[in-house]
Amino acid sequence: MVFVHDLISIRDLEKSDVERYLESAADMEKNLYLMHDRFKEKLAATAFFEASTRTNLSFQTAAQRLGMSVVSYNHAASSSQKGESFTDTIKIIDGYADIIILRHPMEGAPKLAADVARAPVVNAGDGGNQHPTQTLIDLYTIKKAKGKIGGLDVRLVGDLKHARAMRSLLYGLGMFGAKVTLIAPAGLEMDPAVVEETEGKFGLKAEQTAKLDIAGADVVYVCRIQKERFDDPYAAQKLQESFRISPELLDGAKEGMILMHPLPKLDEIPPGIDASPHAHYFAQAKNGVPVRMAVLQDCLSG
C-alpha cells in the first residue's frame, strides 16, 4: 500500500487547490460513465460512526463510478461495542482498504485516524467541526448555478453554532471573496473564533443578524436546527417551528436566487418549496458524486 495524502479540513487547502477540485469535478460530471476502470484495483472503506444518507451513499457511488470496490464498516455491529479502541479499529480498516472515508461524532477523529493509517483518510464530517467535501460540493453548486463565487451575496441561515457544513463553507466563501451574512437565532450564532479566523485570513467582513431576511441575496444556504446536539429537545423544536423559509418569504426573493441546504431538511423548508425554481438542494446533493469522485481521485493519485 502506497501512502498518498488526506483531506481532513478545508483549511488544509489553498484557493488553487479548491479551483483544481472544482475543475476536476466538472470533468467528472461530463465523463461520469467513462471512469469505471480508473481505480478498478482499489478498495474504499466507508467508516461511518454516525448516521448518514447522502454523504455515505454519494461516497460509495463516487468510488464505484471510479471502478473501486467498496466495503462498509458497521459501527453498531463492530468490536467497538466490545470496547475496541478507535485507533485499533482504524488500524484494522487500514489493513484492508486503500482509502478510508470517515465520519465520526468526535471532533478531531479524522486527524487522529490519518496519524495512525497508511492509507489516505477523507473527513466525511467530525462532530460540529469540519466537513470539507460538503464545502467543495457547495462551492461547485454555487459556481455551476451562478457562474462565479466571488462578489455574490450569500446568506447562511439557521443553526450556525452546531453546523459543521456552515463553518467549512464560511471559510470557502471567504477564500473566494463572497459577501456573507450570518443569520442565526439568538444563542445559535457561529463560533466567534471561526468567524474571526476567516475574517483575518481573507479580509471578509461577515454581517451577523437574527433577522431572517433574504431580500437581494444571490444564494440562501439553510441548515436545520440540530435537535440531537441540544440538551433541551423542546427548545430545539420551538426554534424549528419559528425559523423557517416560508413561501411568503420567497415571494420577495431576487430572481435567480438559489436556495441550498446540506440536507436532511425538516421544518425549516416546507415540502411545497421543493417545486420552486429557487430550490437547488437536490441538485446540490447530486453534485456530491462528481465532487467526491474528484476528491477520491486526488487522494489516491497524490
C-alpha positions in Angstrom: 0.0 0.0 0.0 1.5 3.4 -1.0 0.8 6.4 1.2 -0.6 9.4 -0.6 -2.5 12.2 1.2 -5.5 13.0 3.3 -8.3 15.6 3.2 -9.1 16.5 6.8 -10.1 20.2 6.7 -10.9 22.9 4.2 -8.1 24.8 6.0 -5.6 22.4 4.5 -6.4 23.7 1.0 -5.3 26.8 -0.8 -7.6 28.6 -3.3 -5.7 26.9 -6.2 -6.4 23.5 -4.7 -10.1 24.2 -4.4 -10.2 25.5 -8.0 -8.5 22.4 -9.1 -11.1 20.2 -7.3 -13.9 22.2 -9.0 -12.4 21.8 -12.4 -11.8 18.1 -11.8 -15.4 17.7 -10.6 -16.7 19.4 -13.8 -14.7 16.9 -15.8 -16.0 14.0 -13.8 -19.6 15.1 -14.3 -19.1 15.3 -18.1 -17.5 11.8 -18.2 -19.5 10.2 -15.4 -19.9 6.9 -17.2 -16.4 6.7 -18.7 -14.4 6.5 -15.4 -15.3 2.9 -14.4 -11.8 1.5 -14.8 -9.8 4.4 -13.3 -9.2 2.7 -10.0 -10.5 -0.8 -10.5 -7.7 -2.3 -8.4 -8.6 -0.1 -5.4 -10.9 -0.7 -2.4 -12.5 2.1 -0.5 -13.8 1.7 3.1 -16.6 3.8 4.4 -16.3 4.0 8.1 -19.3 5.9 9.5 -19.5 6.1 13.3 -22.5 8.4 12.9 -25.7 8.2 10.8 -25.6 9.4 7.2 -27.6 9.1 4.0 -26.2 11.5 1.3 -22.5 11.6 2.4 -22.3 7.8 2.8 -24.2 6.9 -0.4 -22.5 9.6 -2.6 -19.1 8.5 -1.5 -19.9 4.9 -2.2 -21.4 5.9 -5.6 -18.3 8.0 -6.4 -15.9 5.2 -5.5 -17.9 2.7 -7.7 -18.1 5.2 -10.6 -14.3 5.2 -10.4 -14.2 1.4 -10.6 -13.4 0.8 -6.9 -14.8 -1.9 -4.7 -16.4 -0.6 -1.5 -16.6 -2.1 2.0 -18.7 -0.5 4.8 -17.9 -0.5 8.5 -21.0 -1.1 10.7 -20.3 0.6 14.0 -23.3 -0.9 15.7 -22.2 -4.4 14.9 -18.4 -3.9 15.3 -15.9 -4.8 18.0 -16.2 -1.2 19.2 -19.2 -2.4 21.1 -16.9 -4.7 23.0 -14.5 -1.9 23.9 -12.1 -1.9 21.0 -10.3 1.5 20.8 -10.9 3.9 17.9 -7.2 3.7 16.8 -7.2 -0.1 16.8 -10.4 -0.1 14.7 -8.7 2.3 12.2 -5.6 0.2 12.1 -7.8 -2.9 11.2 -9.6 -1.0 8.4 -6.3 0.4 7.2 -5.1 -3.2 6.7 -8.0 -3.9 4.3 -8.6 -0.7 2.3 -6.7 1.7 0.0 -8.6 4.7 1.2 -10.7 5.4 4.3 -13.7 7.7 4.3 -14.5 8.5 7.9 -17.4 10.2 9.7 -17.3 10.4 13.5 -19.1 12.4 16.1 -15.8 13.3 17.9 -14.1 16.4 16.6 -10.6 15.6 15.5 -11.2 11.9 14.9 -10.2 12.1 11.2 -6.9 13.7 12.1 -6.2 11.0 14.6 -7.1 8.4 12.0 -4.8 10.0 9.5 -2.0 9.9 12.1 -2.3 6.1 12.5 -3.3 4.9 9.0 -1.1 4.5 6.0 -4.0 4.8 3.6 -5.3 8.3 2.9 -8.2 9.4 5.1 -11.0 11.6 3.9 -13.0 13.5 6.5 -16.7 12.9 5.9 -17.7 15.1 8.9 -16.4 15.2 12.5 -18.9 16.4 15.1 -19.6 20.1 14.7 -16.1 20.8 13.4 -15.4 20.2 9.7 -17.0 18.8 6.5 -14.6 19.6 3.7 -16.1 17.6 0.9 -19.5 19.3 1.6 -17.9 22.7 1.2 -16.4 21.6 -2.1 -19.9 20.4 -3.2 -21.4 23.7 -2.1 -18.8 25.8 -3.9 -19.2 23.7 -7.0 -23.0 24.1 -6.9 -22.8 27.9 -6.5 -20.3 28.2 -9.3 -22.3 25.9 -11.6 -25.5 27.8 -11.0 -24.2 31.4 -10.8 -21.1 31.2 -12.9 -18.9 32.6 -10.1 -18.5 32.7 -6.4 -16.7 36.0 -5.7 -18.9 39.0 -5.2 -22.1 37.1 -4.7 -24.4 38.0 -1.8 -24.6 34.8 0.3 -26.8 34.3 3.4 -26.0 31.4 5.7 -29.2 30.7 7.7 -30.1 28.5 10.7 -28.2 26.7 13.5 -24.8 28.1 12.8 -23.4 27.1 16.2 -23.6 23.3 15.5 -23.5 23.1 11.7 -20.0 21.9 10.6 -21.0 22.4 6.9 -21.5 26.2 7.7 -18.1 26.5 9.4 -16.3 25.0 6.4 -18.4 26.9 3.9 -17.7 30.3 5.6 -14.0 29.6 5.1 -14.5 28.7 1.5 -16.7 31.7 0.7 -14.1 34.0 2.3 -11.4 32.4 0.2 -13.3 33.4 -3.0 -14.4 36.8 -1.8 -18.1 36.4 -1.5 -20.2 38.8 0.6 -21.6 36.8 3.6 -24.4 37.4 6.1 -24.7 35.0 9.0 -28.4 34.7 10.1 -29.0 32.7 13.2 -31.4 32.6 16.2 -30.1 34.1 19.4 -27.8 31.6 21.0 -27.1 29.7 17.8 -24.6 32.1 16.3 -21.4 30.8 14.7 -18.4 30.4 16.9 -16.8 33.9 17.0 -13.3 32.2 16.7 -14.4 30.7 13.4 -15.7 34.0 12.1 -12.6 35.9 13.3 -10.2 33.3 11.6 -11.9 33.7 8.3 -12.1 37.5 8.5 -8.5 37.7 9.5 -7.2 35.4 6.7 -9.3 36.6 3.8 -10.5 40.1 4.8 -14.1 39.0 4.9 -16.5 41.2 6.9 -19.4 38.9 7.7 -22.6 40.7 8.8 -24.4 38.9 11.6 -28.1 39.2 12.5 -31.1 37.2 14.0 -33.5 38.7 11.4 -34.4 36.2 8.7 -34.1 38.5 5.6 -33.2 37.1 2.2 -34.1 40.1 0.0 -31.3 40.8 -2.5 -29.5 37.5 -1.8 -27.9 35.5 -4.7 -27.6 32.4 -2.5 -29.5 31.4 0.6 -28.0 28.4 2.3 -30.2 27.0 5.1 -29.3 24.4 7.7 -31.6 22.6 10.1 -31.8 23.2 13.9 -29.8 20.2 15.1 -32.0 18.8 17.8 -29.6 15.9 18.6 -27.0 18.5 19.7 -29.4 20.2 22.1 -29.7 19.5 25.8 -33.4 20.6 25.6 -35.2 19.0 22.7 -38.3 21.2 23.4 -36.3 24.4 22.9 -34.9 23.0 19.6 -38.5 22.1 18.4 -39.7 25.6 19.1 -36.8 27.1 17.0 -37.6 24.6 14.2 -41.1 25.9 14.0 -40.2 29.6 14.1 -37.0 29.9 12.0 -38.1 28.6 8.6 -38.2 29.5 4.9 -41.9 30.2 4.0 -43.5 30.6 0.6 -44.2 34.2 1.6 -40.6 34.8 2.3 -39.6 33.5 -1.1 -42.1 35.9 -2.7 -39.6 38.7 -2.0 -36.5 36.8 -3.2 -34.3 38.0 -6.0 -34.8 36.5 -9.4 -32.3 33.7 -9.9 -31.6 33.3 -6.2 -30.7 29.7 -5.4 -31.9 28.0 -2.1 -29.4 25.5 -0.8 -29.4 23.0 2.1 -27.0 20.2 3.1 -30.0 18.0 4.0 -31.8 16.4 5.7 -34.3 19.3 5.9 -37.1 19.4 8.4 -39.5 22.2 9.2 -37.0 24.9 8.0 -38.0 24.3 4.4 -41.6 23.0 3.8 -42.0 20.3 1.2 -44.1 22.7 -1.1 -41.0 24.7 -1.7 -39.3 21.8 -3.5 -41.1 22.7 -6.7 -39.9 26.3 -6.5 -37.3 27.4 -9.2 -35.2 28.7 -6.3 -34.9 25.2 -4.8 -31.4 23.8 -5.5 -30.8 21.4 -2.7 -31.5 18.2 -4.6 -29.2 19.2 -7.4 -26.7 20.1 -4.8 -26.9 16.6 -3.3 -26.5 15.1 -6.8 -23.3 17.2 -7.3 -21.9 15.2 -4.4 -21.0 12.3 -6.7 -18.7 14.1 -9.2 -17.1 16.3 -6.5 -16.3 13.3 -4.3 -15.0 11.4 -7.3 -12.6 14.3 -7.8 -11.6 14.1 -4.1 -11.0 10.3 -4.2 -9.0 10.6 -7.4 -6.8 13.3 -5.9 -6.2 11.5 -2.7 -5.3 8.2 -4.4 -3.2 9.9 -7.1 -1.2 12.1 -4.8 
